[in-house]
């Protein structure tokens, strides 16, 4: 027997705000939260999505998990898995230690590892176990897909999914070495886009087999691999096409049912070209499309949970957040939301694509229950 997978609770922090409510308000404001930073690339000031807080990043993760759990009465962590999606794990903490002491003797392998976040969350909250996913920018989306299957096939009642990536010199410099970092505020789906603004973020969602206040459920997840290139998507968007089609099939929906697509929309030439092509091929110009990364920055492995929370807010409040900074829309015939649009979306699709050719598409929506 398959069970419904309900989005029971959520919390988030990123450059746009320390709560999901603040983030959503900032997204509708039409202004970016990306700021100029001078601590990540030597002799350069670059636009990045820095969380506006002096609180330690791990403490912010704990606060977000606590906030999400506090919205659920009598939640039992001891019988709950926590899944973590992160592309850099403890790299930020390890870097801070290195630049403080100028050696590696104060940094343990456990702190540096991808699994360090999960280990700390398990110890702090008493979760049954922690499983970490590190698949680049699809990390927390892959975790959602796994949680989706656990619940719908009756293997778990509740799963907490945490996406978390902190700004680090290693990650920022890595994107610049690839030639896809931008000195401008990123402008996804603009003809003259020139790259990404790396950001940091935390997204926490609690999935359950029982209905929630807003009756929002994860309806379908699609996952594919291009197996084409380590950093570039397939030029015909085959992986993106496959992931979106799978998600529709699992959700038992048709393309015309989708009201809004929160695109991966990184602002790179390659991603926006292939993603726009794939969206147009499946959906035409019916659904509204936007990339919220022009406000938050690209939060890497955290973007899956963060943007699912944003999609849920768009359903709850009935307004689509826009892509900002677009002067010359991409030539593909997709219906870009260039300002906040009141449309009361029922079914929403969120994309996350990553290095290595991984693609994840997730559909959520408001459904009626007796």
C-alpha positions as CSV (number, residue, x, y, z in Angstrom):
1,X,0.0,0.0,0.0
2,X,1.3,3.4,-0.9
3,X,0.9,6.4,1.4
4,X,0.6,10.1,0.7
5,X,3.8,12.1,1.5
6,X,2.8,15.3,3.3
7,X,5.0,18.3,3.8
8,X,4.3,18.7,7.5
9,X,6.7,21.5,8.5
10,X,9.5,23.6,7.1
11,X,12.2,26.1,8.1
12,X,15.0,27.9,6.2
13,X,17.7,30.5,6.3
14,X,19.7,32.0,3.4
15,X,21.0,35.4,2.2
16,X,17.3,36.5,1.8
17,X,16.5,36.0,5.5
18,X,16.7,33.9,8.6
19,X,13.2,32.4,8.4
20,X,11.2,31.0,5.5
21,X,8.7,33.8,6.0
22,X,11.4,36.5,5.7
23,X,12.9,34.7,2.6
24,X,9.5,34.6,0.8
25,X,8.9,38.3,1.6
26,X,12.3,39.2,0.2
27,X,11.6,37.2,-3.0
28,X,8.4,39.2,-3.6
29,X,10.2,42.5,-3.0
30,X,12.0,42.4,-6.4
31,X,15.4,43.1,-4.9
32,X,18.4,40.8,-4.5
33,X,19.9,39.7,-1.2
34,X,23.2,38.9,-2.9
35,X,26.0,41.2,-1.6
36,X,29.7,41.9,-2.4
37,X,32.1,39.9,-0.4
38,X,35.9,40.1,-0.1
39,X,36.9,37.1,2.1
40,X,36.6,34.2,-0.4
41,X,38.8,34.9,-3.4
42,X,42.2,36.6,-2.9
43,X,42.3,40.2,-4.2
44,X,38.7,40.1,-5.5
45,X,35.3,41.4,-4.3
46,X,32.6,39.2,-5.7
47,X,28.8,38.9,-5.3
48,X,27.8,36.0,-3.1
49,X,24.7,34.9,-1.2
50,X,25.9,35.4,2.4
51,X,23.5,34.7,5.3
52,X,23.1,38.1,7.2
53,X,24.0,36.7,10.6
54,X,27.0,36.3,12.9
55,X,25.6,33.1,14.3
56,X,27.8,30.0,13.7
57,X,26.5,28.1,10.7
58,X,26.0,24.8,12.6
59,X,24.0,26.7,15.3
60,X,21.8,28.1,12.5
61,X,21.3,24.5,11.3
62,X,20.3,23.4,14.8
63,X,17.9,26.4,15.1
64,X,16.2,25.6,11.8
65,X,15.7,22.0,12.7
66,X,14.4,23.0,16.1
67,X,12.0,25.5,14.5
68,X,10.6,22.9,12.1
69,X,10.1,20.3,14.8
70,X,8.5,22.8,17.2
71,X,5.6,23.2,14.7
72,X,4.7,19.5,15.2
73,X,3.1,18.3,18.4
74,X,4.7,15.3,20.2
75,X,7.3,14.6,17.6
76,X,9.5,11.6,18.4
77,X,13.0,12.1,17.1
78,X,14.1,8.7,18.4
79,X,11.9,7.0,15.8
80,X,12.8,9.4,12.9
81,X,15.5,9.4,10.3
82,X,17.3,12.6,9.4
83,X,18.6,12.9,5.9
84,X,21.2,15.5,5.0
85,X,22.0,16.9,1.6
86,X,25.2,18.8,1.4
87,X,27.9,19.3,-1.3
88,X,30.6,20.6,1.1
89,X,29.8,19.2,4.5
90,X,32.1,20.5,7.2
91,X,34.5,22.3,4.7
92,X,33.6,25.8,6.0
93,X,34.3,24.8,9.6
94,X,37.5,23.1,8.7
95,X,38.6,26.3,6.8
96,X,37.9,28.5,9.7
97,X,40.0,26.3,11.9
98,X,42.9,26.3,9.4
99,X,42.9,30.1,8.9
100,X,42.8,30.6,12.7
101,X,45.6,28.2,13.6
102,X,47.4,28.1,10.2
103,X,47.7,24.4,10.4
104,X,45.5,21.3,10.3
105,X,46.2,19.9,13.7
106,X,43.0,21.4,15.2
107,X,40.8,19.9,12.5
108,X,39.6,16.3,12.6
109,X,38.6,14.2,9.6
110,X,35.1,13.8,11.2
111,X,34.6,17.6,11.2
112,X,35.6,17.9,7.6
113,X,33.6,15.0,6.3
114,X,30.3,15.3,4.4
115,X,28.7,13.2,7.2
116,X,29.7,15.7,10.0
117,X,26.4,17.6,9.8
118,X,24.3,14.4,10.1
119,X,26.4,13.1,13.0
120,X,26.0,16.4,14.9
121,X,22.2,16.5,14.3
122,X,21.8,12.9,15.4
123,X,23.7,13.5,18.6
124,X,21.9,16.8,19.4
125,X,18.3,15.8,18.7
126,X,18.5,12.1,19.3
127,X,17.4,11.0,15.8
128,X,17.2,7.3,15.1
129,X,19.9,7.6,12.4
130,X,21.4,10.0,9.9
131,X,22.1,9.4,6.3
132,X,24.1,11.9,4.2
133,X,23.7,12.6,0.4
134,X,26.4,14.5,-1.5
135,X,25.5,14.7,-5.2
136,X,26.6,18.3,-5.8
137,X,23.7,20.7,-6.4
138,X,21.1,17.9,-6.2
139,X,22.2,16.7,-2.8
140,X,19.1,17.7,-0.7
141,X,16.8,16.9,-3.7
142,X,18.1,13.4,-3.8
143,X,17.5,13.2,0.0
144,X,13.9,14.3,-0.6
145,X,13.5,11.6,-3.3
146,X,14.7,9.0,-0.8
147,X,12.4,10.2,1.9
148,X,9.5,10.2,-0.5
149,X,10.0,6.5,-1.2
150,X,10.5,5.6,2.5
151,X,7.2,7.2,3.4
152,X,5.0,6.2,0.4
153,X,6.1,2.5,0.7
154,X,5.4,2.5,4.5
155,X,9.0,2.2,5.6
156,X,8.8,5.4,7.7
157,X,6.1,7.6,9.3
158,X,8.2,10.8,9.4
159,X,11.5,11.8,7.8
160,X,13.4,15.1,8.4
161,X,15.3,16.3,5.4
162,X,18.0,19.0,5.9
163,X,19.8,20.7,3.1
164,X,22.8,22.7,4.3
165,X,25.8,24.3,2.6
166,X,28.0,27.0,4.0
167,X,30.1,29.5,2.0
168,X,33.7,28.4,1.8
169,X,36.8,29.6,-0.1
170,X,37.2,26.1,-1.6
171,X,33.7,26.1,-3.1
172,X,33.7,29.7,-4.3
173,X,37.2,29.4,-5.9
174,X,36.2,26.1,-7.5
175,X,33.3,27.7,-9.4
176,X,35.6,30.5,-10.5
177,X,38.2,28.1,-11.7
178,X,35.5,26.5,-13.8
179,X,34.8,29.9,-15.4
180,X,31.2,30.1,-14.3
181,X,31.4,32.6,-11.4
182,X,30.0,36.0,-12.2
183,X,31.2,39.5,-11.1
184,X,27.6,40.6,-11.7
185,X,24.4,39.8,-9.8
186,X,23.3,36.6,-11.5
187,X,20.4,36.9,-14.0
188,X,19.0,33.4,-14.8
189,X,17.2,33.1,-18.2
190,X,18.6,36.4,-19.5
191,X,20.2,36.2,-23.0
192,X,23.3,37.9,-21.5
193,X,23.7,35.8,-18.4
194,X,27.3,35.2,-17.5
195,X,27.4,32.9,-14.5
196,X,26.4,32.1,-10.9
197,X,26.6,33.8,-7.5
198,X,27.5,31.1,-5.0
199,X,25.4,31.3,-1.9
200,X,24.9,29.6,1.5
201,X,21.7,28.2,2.8
202,X,19.8,25.9,5.1
203,X,16.5,24.3,4.3
204,X,14.6,21.9,6.6
205,X,11.4,20.0,5.6
206,X,9.6,17.4,7.6
207,X,7.8,14.8,5.5
208,X,5.1,12.6,7.1
209,X,2.4,10.1,6.2
210,X,-0.4,12.2,7.9
211,X,-2.0,15.3,6.5
212,X,-0.8,18.8,7.4
213,X,-2.5,22.1,8.1
214,X,-2.1,23.3,4.5
215,X,-2.7,19.9,2.9
216,X,0.5,20.2,0.8
217,X,2.0,16.9,-0.3
218,X,5.0,15.8,-2.3
219,X,3.3,14.1,-5.2
220,X,6.2,12.8,-7.4
221,X,9.9,12.8,-7.8
222,X,11.9,12.1,-10.9
223,X,15.7,11.3,-11.0
224,X,18.0,10.8,-14.0
225,X,21.6,11.0,-14.9
226,X,22.9,12.5,-18.1
227,X,26.1,10.5,-18.1
228,X,27.3,13.1,-20.5
229,X,29.9,15.4,-18.9
230,X,31.2,16.0,-15.4
231,X,30.2,19.7,-15.4
232,X,28.0,20.3,-18.4
233,X,24.4,19.1,-18.9
234,X,23.5,17.2,-22.1
235,X,23.1,19.8,-24.8
236,X,19.6,18.5,-25.7
237,X,18.5,18.6,-22.1
238,X,17.8,14.8,-22.1
239,X,18.4,14.4,-18.4
240,X,16.2,17.3,-17.5
241,X,13.5,16.0,-19.8
242,X,13.6,12.6,-18.2
243,X,13.4,13.8,-14.6
244,X,10.4,16.1,-15.3
245,X,8.6,13.4,-17.2
246,X,9.2,10.9,-14.4
247,X,7.9,13.3,-11.8
248,X,4.8,13.9,-13.8
249,X,4.2,10.1,-14.2
250,X,4.7,9.4,-10.5
251,X,2.4,12.2,-9.6
252,X,-0.3,11.0,-12.1
253,X,-0.4,14.5,-13.6
254,X,-0.2,15.9,-17.1
255,X,2.0,18.8,-18.2
256,X,-1.0,21.1,-18.3
257,X,-1.6,20.5,-14.6
258,X,1.6,22.3,-13.6
259,X,1.0,25.9,-12.6
260,X,4.5,27.0,-11.7
261,X,8.1,25.8,-12.2
262,X,10.8,26.8,-9.8
263,X,13.6,26.3,-12.2
264,X,17.2,25.3,-11.3
265,X,18.1,28.5,-13.2
266,X,21.7,29.0,-12.2
267,X,22.4,31.8,-14.6
268,X,25.1,29.9,-16.6
269,X,24.9,29.7,-20.3
270,X,24.7,25.9,-20.4
271,X,22.1,25.3,-17.7
272,X,19.6,27.9,-18.7
273,X,19.8,27.0,-22.3
274,X,19.1,23.3,-21.8
275,X,16.6,23.7,-19.0
276,X,14.7,26.3,-20.9
277,X,14.7,23.9,-23.9
278,X,13.4,21.0,-21.8
279,X,10.7,23.1,-20.1
280,X,9.4,24.4,-23.4
281,X,9.4,20.9,-25.0
282,X,7.2,19.4,-22.2
283,X,5.1,22.3,-20.9
284,X,5.2,24.9,-23.7
285,X,4.6,28.4,-22.2
286,X,1.6,27.5,-20.0
287,X,3.2,27.4,-16.5
288,X,4.9,30.4,-14.9
289,X,8.6,29.9,-14.6
290,X,11.2,31.7,-12.3
291,X,14.5,31.2,-10.7
292,X,14.8,32.4,-7.2
293,X,18.6,32.2,-7.3
294,X,18.7,35.8,-8.5
295,X,17.7,36.7,-5.0
296,X,19.2,34.0,-2.8
297,X,22.3,33.0,-4.8
298,X,23.0,29.4,-5.7
299,X,22.9,27.5,-2.3
300,X,24.5,24.4,-3.9
301,X,23.4,21.2,-2.1
302,X,20.9,23.1,0.0
303,X,18.9,24.5,-2.9
304,X,16.6,21.4,-3.1
305,X,15.0,21.8,0.4
306,X,15.2,25.6,0.3
307,X,13.4,25.9,-3.0
308,X,10.8,23.2,-2.0
309,X,10.0,25.4,1.0
310,X,9.8,28.4,-1.3
311,X,7.4,26.5,-3.6
312,X,5.3,25.5,-0.6
313,X,5.1,29.2,0.4
314,X,3.9,30.1,-3.1
315,X,1.1,27.6,-2.8
316,X,0.1,28.8,0.7
317,X,0.1,32.4,-0.2
318,X,-1.0,32.1,-3.8
319,X,1.8,34.2,-5.3
320,X,4.6,33.3,-7.7
321,X,8.1,34.7,-6.8
322,X,9.7,36.4,-9.8
323,X,13.1,36.1,-11.6
324,X,14.7,39.5,-11.2
325,X,17.3,41.4,-13.2
326,X,16.2,40.1,-16.6
327,X,16.4,42.7,-19.3
328,X,16.5,40.4,-22.3
329,X,14.6,37.2,-21.7
330,X,16.0,33.9,-23.1
331,X,14.7,33.1,-26.5
332,X,12.9,29.9,-25.5
333,X,9.2,30.2,-25.4
334,X,8.7,29.9,-21.6
335,X,6.5,32.0,-19.5
336,X,8.9,33.8,-17.2
337,X,7.5,35.5,-14.1
338,X,9.3,38.9,-14.1
339,X,7.3,40.3,-11.2
340,X,5.3,38.7,-8.4
341,X,2.1,37.1,-9.9
342,X,-1.0,36.2,-7.9
343,X,-2.1,32.9,-9.5
344,X,-3.0,30.5,-6.7
345,X,-0.9,27.6,-8.0
346,X,-2.1,24.2,-7.1
347,X,0.6,22.0,-8.6
348,X,4.2,23.2,-8.6
349,X,7.4,21.6,-9.9
350,X,10.9,22.3,-8.6
351,X,14.1,21.4,-10.5
352,X,17.6,20.7,-9.3
353,X,20.4,19.7,-11.6
354,X,24.0,19.1,-10.7
355,X,27.6,18.3,-11.7
356,X,28.0,14.7,-12.8
357,X,24.8,14.9,-14.7
358,X,22.4,14.4,-11.9
359,X,18.8,15.7,-12.3
360,X,16.0,15.8,-9.8
361,X,12.5,17.1,-10.4
362,X,9.9,17.2,-7.6
363,X,6.2,18.0,-7.8
364,X,4.3,19.2,-4.8
365,X,0.7,20.4,-4.6
366,X,-2.3,21.1,-2.5
367,X,-4.7,18.1,-2.5
368,X,-8.1,17.6,-0.9
369,X,-8.5,14.9,1.8
370,X,-11.6,13.7,3.7
